[in-house]
Amino acid sequence: MRSLIPRRPKLSRTGRRIANLAIAMALLAVPAWLALNPYSAWERVGEEIGEVLRDASHRSGLVVAVMEIDGHQRTTRRELVEALGIQVGDPILAVDLGAARTRVESLPWVASARLSRELPDRIAVSVTERTPLAFWQLEGRLQLIDPDGVLIGTADLSQFPGLPIVVGPGAETHAAGLLAMLDGEPELAGLVRGATWVGGRRWNLYLGNDVVVKLPEHDPAAAWAIFAELEREHRILARSINVIDLRLPGRVSVRVPGRSPGGTGNGLG
């Protein structure tokens, strides 16, 4: 999405020459000022440089007339403009692009932003927004997270039906790896409705048919592949089973309602 604020008339060729001369004189004045004020605080130096740039911008007609913003879908243009803190008519040389970028990147949906100053009068902003990955549940509260585990705090959760739920402290930072692993077996992945990060080291998966799959701490991808192969060959999810335990290497244990767990080395007991 691209947002524009109407452009001012461009400077003439003579105007641009005058502007360039004014900028050069302003920049030459900075080291001269520093030579005359060697003991001033750095804060004062910054203020003086800012004043020089603002004065040069005003005298040469270099002021913000256009703010072009693109890449945003979930963040509104109004939110971005307010975060930028840049107004039409501001001296373009004095705009602090770094501070403006920091404010934009503090918005919930914004993952990163690029800002550039295009003389004589344009500020260009390109935004990259976060991609919803899953819901993270902690202490009973659901929040939307992106693949880096960053919370998207103001999101309307009802807009994202079907996303899996990951539960527990640390689950948000491990969710992307889990979901990438599950996608290696897409038929089974479609059955997973949620996952709990257990003890800060492994996952329990909850399938839509009320079956719990306990993955091991080490090499869970291999265990997931074994489970997928067993399902293809034996259709174990069609049986009366409520727990499938894959935590022991080379062994699959199952539990049926009302019975003790049992299993074999490479199949079902």
KETORFI-314092 format. One record per residue (C-alpha): residue in three letters; x, y, z; chain; residue number from 1. Coordinates in nm, 2 decimals, always signed. Layout:
REC rest      u      v      w kette  nr
REC  ala      X      Y      Z     A NUM
...
***
This chain:
REC rest      u      v      w kette  nr
REC  met  +0.00  +0.00  +0.00     A   1
REC  arg  +0.14  +0.34  -0.09     A   2
REC  ser  +0.04  +0.67  +0.08     A   3
REC  leu  +0.12  +1.01  -0.06     A   4
REC  ile  +0.10  +1.37  +0.07     A   5
REC  pro  +0.07  +1.60  -0.23     A   6
REC  arg  +0.39  +1.74  -0.37     A   7
REC  arg  +0.50  +2.10  -0.36     A   8
REC  pro  +0.62  +2.25  -0.69     A   9
REC  lys  +0.97  +2.15  -0.77     A  10
REC  leu  +1.26  +2.40  -0.74     A  11
REC  ser  +1.38  +2.56  -1.06     A  12
REC  arg  +1.73  +2.50  -1.18     A  13
REC  thr  +1.84  +2.83  -1.04     A  14
REC  gly  +1.67  +2.75  -0.71     A  15
REC  arg  +1.85  +2.42  -0.69     A  16
REC  arg  +2.19  +2.59  -0.75     A  17
REC  ile  +2.11  +2.83  -0.47     A  18
REC  ala  +2.00  +2.54  -0.25     A  19
REC  asn  +2.32  +2.35  -0.31     A  20
REC  leu  +2.53  +2.66  -0.24     A  21
REC  ala  +2.34  +2.71  +0.09     A  22
REC  ile  +2.40  +2.35  +0.19     A  23
REC  ala  +2.77  +2.37  +0.12     A  24
REC  met  +2.81  +2.70  +0.31     A  25
REC  ala  +2.62  +2.55  +0.60     A  26
REC  leu  +2.83  +2.24  +0.61     A  27
REC  leu  +3.15  +2.44  +0.59     A  28
REC  ala  +3.03  +2.65  +0.88     A  29
REC  val  +3.01  +2.35  +1.11     A  30
REC  pro  +3.39  +2.27  +1.14     A  31
REC  ala  +3.46  +2.64  +1.18     A  32
REC  trp  +3.22  +2.66  +1.47     A  33
REC  leu  +3.38  +2.36  +1.63     A  34
REC  ala  +3.72  +2.52  +1.60     A  35
REC  leu  +3.59  +2.83  +1.78     A  36
REC  asn  +3.42  +2.63  +2.05     A  37
REC  pro  +3.65  +2.34  +2.14     A  38
REC  tyr  +3.53  +2.29  +2.50     A  39
REC  ser  +3.15  +2.29  +2.44     A  40
REC  ala  +2.95  +1.98  +2.54     A  41
REC  trp  +2.86  +1.73  +2.26     A  42
REC  glu  +2.49  +1.80  +2.33     A  43
REC  arg  +2.55  +2.17  +2.24     A  44
REC  val  +2.74  +2.05  +1.92     A  45
REC  gly  +2.44  +1.85  +1.81     A  46
REC  glu  +2.20  +2.15  +1.88     A  47
REC  glu  +2.42  +2.38  +1.68     A  48
REC  ile  +2.45  +2.14  +1.39     A  49
REC  gly  +2.07  +2.10  +1.39     A  50
REC  glu  +2.03  +2.48  +1.39     A  51
REC  val  +2.27  +2.51  +1.09     A  52
REC  leu  +2.08  +2.24  +0.90     A  53
REC  arg  +1.74  +2.39  +0.98     A  54
REC  asp  +1.85  +2.74  +0.87     A  55
REC  ala  +2.01  +2.60  +0.55     A  56
REC  ser  +1.69  +2.42  +0.47     A  57
REC  his  +1.46  +2.71  +0.52     A  58
REC  arg  +1.68  +2.96  +0.33     A  59
REC  ser  +1.72  +2.72  +0.04     A  60
REC  gly  +1.35  +2.61  +0.03     A  61
REC  leu  +1.44  +2.25  +0.12     A  62
REC  val  +1.14  +2.15  +0.33     A  63
REC  val  +0.93  +1.83  +0.34     A  64
REC  ala  +0.65  +1.84  +0.09     A  65
REC  val  +0.60  +1.47  +0.02     A  66
REC  met  +0.60  +1.16  +0.25     A  67
REC  glu  +0.57  +0.84  +0.05     A  68
REC  ile  +0.49  +0.53  +0.27     A  69
REC  asp  +0.46  +0.18  +0.13     A  70
REC  gly  +0.46  -0.18  +0.25     A  71
REC  his  +0.19  -0.15  +0.51     A  72
REC  gln  -0.14  -0.34  +0.53     A  73
REC  arg  -0.23  -0.40  +0.89     A  74
REC  thr  -0.08  -0.07  +1.02     A  75
REC  thr  -0.28  +0.23  +0.92     A  76
REC  arg  -0.13  +0.53  +0.74     A  77
REC  arg  -0.24  +0.75  +1.03     A  78
REC  glu  -0.05  +0.54  +1.28     A  79
REC  leu  +0.26  +0.56  +1.06     A  80
REC  val  +0.24  +0.93  +1.01     A  81
REC  glu  +0.20  +0.99  +1.38     A  82
REC  ala  +0.49  +0.77  +1.46     A  83
REC  leu  +0.71  +0.94  +1.21     A  84
REC  gly  +0.66  +1.27  +1.37     A  85
REC  ile  +0.74  +1.45  +1.05     A  86
REC  gln  +0.53  +1.74  +0.92     A  87
REC  val  +0.49  +1.89  +0.58     A  88
REC  gly  +0.70  +2.21  +0.59     A  89
REC  asp  +0.97  +2.07  +0.83     A  90
REC  pro  +1.33  +2.15  +0.72     A  91
REC  ile  +1.42  +1.83  +0.53     A  92
REC  leu  +1.79  +1.84  +0.63     A  93
REC  ala  +1.70  +1.86  +1.00     A  94
REC  val  +1.47  +1.55  +1.00     A  95
REC  asp  +1.62  +1.28  +1.23     A  96
REC  leu  +1.56  +0.97  +1.02     A  97
REC  gly  +1.71  +0.74  +1.28     A  98
REC  ala  +1.47  +0.86  +1.56     A  99
REC  ala  +1.18  +0.84  +1.32     A 100
REC  arg  +1.26  +0.48  +1.22     A 101
REC  thr  +1.28  +0.38  +1.59     A 102
REC  arg  +0.94  +0.52  +1.65     A 103
REC  val  +0.79  +0.34  +1.35     A 104
REC  glu  +0.95  +0.01  +1.45     A 105
REC  ser  +0.79  +0.04  +1.79     A 106
REC  leu  +0.44  +0.00  +1.63     A 107
REC  pro  +0.30  -0.35  +1.70     A 108
REC  trp  +0.28  -0.48  +1.34     A 109
REC  val  +0.60  -0.32  +1.21     A 110
REC  ala  +0.90  -0.56  +1.20     A 111
REC  ser  +1.14  -0.31  +1.03     A 112
REC  ala  +1.13  +0.02  +0.84     A 113
REC  arg  +1.36  +0.19  +0.59     A 114
REC  leu  +1.36  +0.57  +0.56     A 115
REC  ser  +1.54  +0.79  +0.31     A 116
REC  arg  +1.57  +1.16  +0.24     A 117
REC  glu  +1.53  +1.24  -0.13     A 118
REC  leu  +1.61  +1.61  -0.20     A 119
REC  pro  +1.47  +1.85  -0.25     A 120
REC  asp  +1.14  +1.76  -0.07     A 121
REC  arg  +1.07  +1.39  -0.03     A 122
REC  ile  +1.08  +1.15  +0.27     A 123
REC  ala  +1.04  +0.79  +0.16     A 124
REC  val  +0.93  +0.52  +0.41     A 125
REC  ser  +0.92  +0.14  +0.34     A 126
REC  val  +0.77  -0.08  +0.60     A 127
REC  thr  +0.80  -0.46  +0.65     A 128
REC  glu  +0.52  -0.60  +0.87     A 129
REC  arg  +0.52  -0.90  +1.10     A 130
REC  thr  +0.37  -1.23  +0.98     A 131
REC  pro  +0.13  -1.40  +1.23     A 132
REC  leu  +0.26  -1.75  +1.32     A 133
REC  ala  +0.06  -1.88  +1.62     A 134
REC  phe  -0.12  -1.80  +1.94     A 135
REC  trp  +0.09  -1.81  +2.26     A 136
REC  gln  -0.10  -1.89  +2.58     A 137
REC  leu  +0.06  -1.80  +2.91     A 138
REC  glu  -0.13  -1.80  +3.24     A 139
REC  gly  -0.46  -1.83  +3.05     A 140
REC  arg  -0.40  -1.53  +2.82     A 141
REC  leu  -0.38  -1.57  +2.44     A 142
REC  gln  -0.15  -1.34  +2.24     A 143
REC  leu  -0.05  -1.34  +1.87     A 144
REC  ile  +0.32  -1.40  +1.79     A 145
REC  asp  +0.54  -1.38  +1.48     A 146
REC  pro  +0.81  -1.63  +1.37     A 147
REC  asp  +1.06  -1.46  +1.60     A 148
REC  gly  +0.84  -1.50  +1.90     A 149
REC  val  +0.76  -1.13  +1.92     A 150
REC  leu  +0.42  -1.04  +2.05     A 151
REC  ile  +0.18  -0.85  +1.82     A 152
REC  gly  +0.01  -0.68  +2.11     A 153
REC  thr  -0.29  -0.50  +1.96     A 154
REC  ala  -0.40  -0.77  +1.71     A 155
REC  asp  -0.76  -0.88  +1.70     A 156
REC  leu  -0.73  -1.26  +1.75     A 157
REC  ser  -1.06  -1.33  +1.58     A 158
REC  gln  -0.91  -1.23  +1.25     A 159
REC  phe  -0.67  -1.54  +1.26     A 160
REC  pro  -0.89  -1.85  +1.29     A 161
REC  gly  -0.70  -2.18  +1.25     A 162
REC  leu  -0.36  -2.08  +1.39     A 163
REC  pro  -0.22  -2.33  +1.63     A 164
REC  ile  -0.18  -2.26  +2.00     A 165
REC  val  +0.15  -2.30  +2.18     A 166
REC  val  +0.15  -2.30  +2.56     A 167
REC  gly  +0.39  -2.23  +2.84     A 168
REC  pro  +0.70  -2.02  +2.92     A 169
REC  gly  +0.95  -2.03  +2.63     A 170
REC  ala  +0.70  -2.17  +2.39     A 171
REC  glu  +0.69  -1.85  +2.19     A 172
REC  thr  +1.06  -1.86  +2.10     A 173
REC  his  +1.05  -2.23  +2.00     A 174
REC  ala  +0.72  -2.22  +1.81     A 175
REC  ala  +0.87  -2.15  +1.46     A 176
REC  gly  +1.10  -2.45  +1.48     A 177
REC  leu  +0.82  -2.67  +1.59     A 178
REC  leu  +0.59  -2.57  +1.31     A 179
REC  ala  +0.86  -2.60  +1.05     A 180
REC  met  +0.92  -2.96  +1.17     A 181
REC  leu  +0.55  -3.05  +1.17     A 182
REC  asp  +0.52  -2.93  +0.81     A 183
REC  gly  +0.75  -3.21  +0.71     A 184
REC  glu  +0.45  -3.44  +0.75     A 185
REC  pro  +0.17  -3.21  +0.62     A 186
REC  glu  -0.11  -3.47  +0.67     A 187
REC  leu  -0.04  -3.51  +1.04     A 188
REC  ala  +0.04  -3.14  +1.08     A 189
REC  gly  -0.31  -3.06  +0.98     A 190
REC  leu  -0.43  -3.25  +1.29     A 191
REC  val  -0.23  -3.05  +1.54     A 192
REC  arg  -0.44  -2.80  +1.73     A 193
REC  gly  -0.19  -2.70  +2.00     A 194
REC  ala  +0.14  -2.78  +2.17     A 195
REC  thr  +0.28  -2.74  +2.52     A 196
REC  trp  +0.65  -2.66  +2.58     A 197
REC  val  +0.73  -2.90  +2.87     A 198
REC  gly  +1.01  -2.83  +3.12     A 199
REC  gly  +1.18  -2.59  +2.88     A 200
REC  arg  +1.31  -2.88  +2.67     A 201
REC  arg  +1.04  -3.07  +2.47     A 202
REC  trp  +0.69  -3.06  +2.33     A 203
REC  asn  +0.36  -3.24  +2.39     A 204
REC  leu  +0.13  -3.21  +2.08     A 205
REC  tyr  -0.25  -3.21  +2.10     A 206
REC  leu  -0.43  -3.35  +1.80     A 207
REC  gly  -0.79  -3.27  +1.70     A 208
REC  asn  -0.90  -3.62  +1.79     A 209
REC  asp  -0.80  -3.57  +2.16     A 210
REC  val  -0.48  -3.77  +2.12     A 211
REC  val  -0.16  -3.64  +2.30     A 212
REC  val  +0.17  -3.70  +2.12     A 213
REC  lys  +0.48  -3.67  +2.35     A 214
REC  leu  +0.79  -3.57  +2.15     A 215
REC  pro  +1.14  -3.64  +2.28     A 216
REC  glu  +1.39  -3.37  +2.38     A 217
REC  his  +1.65  -3.48  +2.13     A 218
REC  asp  +1.58  -3.52  +1.76     A 219
REC  pro  +1.20  -3.47  +1.77     A 220
REC  ala  +1.20  -3.45  +1.39     A 221
REC  ala  +1.30  -3.82  +1.37     A 222
REC  ala  +1.04  -3.92  +1.62     A 223
REC  trp  +0.77  -3.72  +1.42     A 224
REC  ala  +0.88  -3.90  +1.10     A 225
REC  ile  +0.85  -4.24  +1.27     A 226
REC  phe  +0.50  -4.15  +1.40     A 227
REC  ala  +0.40  -4.05  +1.05     A 228
REC  glu  +0.52  -4.38  +0.90     A 229
REC  leu  +0.33  -4.58  +1.16     A 230
REC  glu  +0.02  -4.38  +1.09     A 231
REC  arg  +0.05  -4.45  +0.72     A 232
REC  glu  +0.11  -4.82  +0.77     A 233
REC  his  -0.12  -4.90  +1.07     A 234
REC  arg  -0.37  -4.61  +1.09     A 235
REC  ile  -0.31  -4.59  +1.47     A 236
REC  leu  -0.51  -4.27  +1.51     A 237
REC  ala  -0.82  -4.47  +1.41     A 238
REC  arg  -0.78  -4.69  +1.72     A 239
REC  ser  -0.89  -4.62  +2.08     A 240
REC  ile  -0.57  -4.44  +2.19     A 241
REC  asn  -0.53  -4.12  +2.39     A 242
REC  val  -0.15  -4.10  +2.44     A 243
REC  ile  +0.14  -4.17  +2.19     A 244
REC  asp  +0.47  -4.15  +2.37     A 245
REC  leu  +0.78  -4.11  +2.14     A 246
REC  arg  +1.02  -4.00  +2.41     A 247
REC  leu  +1.23  -4.31  +2.41     A 248
REC  pro  +1.46  -4.36  +2.10     A 249
REC  gly  +1.34  -4.64  +1.88     A 250
REC  arg  +1.03  -4.71  +2.09     A 251
REC  val  +0.66  -4.61  +2.05     A 252
REC  ser  +0.44  -4.65  +2.36     A 253
REC  val  +0.07  -4.60  +2.34     A 254
REC  arg  -0.20  -4.56  +2.61     A 255
REC  val  -0.57  -4.65  +2.57     A 256
REC  pro  -0.84  -4.52  +2.80     A 257
REC  gly  -0.84  -4.72  +3.12     A 258
REC  arg  -0.53  -4.93  +3.05     A 259
REC  ser  -0.16  -4.90  +3.13     A 260
REC  pro  +0.08  -4.78  +2.85     A 261
REC  gly  +0.24  -5.04  +2.63     A 262
REC  gly  +0.45  -5.05  +2.32     A 263
REC  thr  +0.71  -5.22  +2.10     A 264
REC  gly  +1.04  -5.13  +1.95     A 265
REC  asn  +0.91  -5.03  +1.61     A 266
REC  gly  +0.54  -5.08  +1.61     A 267
REC  leu  +0.24  -5.11  +1.84     A 268
REC  gly  +0.17  -5.34  +2.13     A 269
***
